[in-house]
């Protein structure tokens, strides 16, 4: 019943976004996903990542058949596109196999096997639908929020030492190598999450059940809830509001060479194209949860999770996509959502309620401070900068303590010393 209720809620949400997008004369997430059954997909790697998530419920023989079928269908589509003079694209085969498994679940499976296969299909489709939903959300933010609050966040960033300007200049000094590497890390974050998710779900086929909590659940929850905050606190980022990408809408072409001047911040009008997708930084939130879930993996996975977190934070600041205040809010947001999803899986108790309430209050307080106390925060950076970091640190510390309470480390039982044999 829980899965059915969640499915109905997700479908209703997608239909609402489809209607909203149609109101602006563009296709919504359902239409964009349906088009990829035949037309060239825009998210080929993501479609195959979804297929890989589906494969966790299949046997090795079924996985081989599914992979070969997907590749064969893609080859046919590539040949047809080549004959028609269209550009190469891939991913249709993966989507066909996922939809075929859904049909197979309803027609050839029953009971627990049907439920397990449908859960795998739902996970695959939700991963892709989350990406489509994000695109539609970003469109809605640009159309419905004509003014942005970048001046408030840029003023607040003076209390944090203007990290976007500092990291932006440092990234410029590294030349094209550092930029290309960070662009790769920044753009392939969903693929990295799928790989960690596959590691966590590797035993599903053998155990015939999903674990109570895994990374993909938190990833989807962050992508669902986060864009709603964009509607409350629209921000475009320093490279647009203070840099060359903003064109004539930018306050001035300052980023990253010249710090934004201090003054009385106010909402500024901006174009109807650029997404208002900065507050909070969802890339920071996703990278934070990826780091958390990689802690229980192998040593290589732990190092990869650490690298992805550091590289993502560097990219978000170095490319001018986010302010430092966005990252602080993103970490608090991520830990609150992660604890909520864990609590839904294990059951609510006093520690869960206390931590989620603490994270929610800190997140709301940060947004209020950014909006209404920006000038005061920037006026005394040596006082309020550490206080902002301490607020974030209190949530990090609270999360660590709560997780240790939920998952205590097993106590080491000393081996009994061998007793001497009687003579």
Secondary structure, 3 states (H helix, E strand, C coil): CHHHHHHHHHHHHHHHHHHHHHHCCCCCHHHHHHHCCCCCCCCHHHHHHHHHHHHHHCCHHHHHHHHHHHHHHHHHHHHHHHHHCCCCCCCHHHHHHHHHHHHHHHHHCCHHHHHHHHHHHHHHHHHHHHHHHHHHHHHHHHHHCCEECHHHHHHHHHHHCCHHHHHHHHHHHHCHHHHHHHHHHHHCHHHHHHHHHHHHCCCHHHHCCCCCCCHHHHHHHHHHHHHHHHHHCCCCCHHHHCCHHHHHHCCCCCCCCCCCCCCCCCCEECCCCCCCCCCCCHHHHHHHHHHHHHCCCCHHHHHHHHHHHHHHHHHHHHCCCCCHHHHHHHHHHHHHHHHHHHHHHHCCCHHHHHHHHHHHHHHHHHHHHHHHCHHHHHHCHHHHHHHHHHHHHHHHHHHHHHHHHHCCCCCCCCCCCCCCCCC
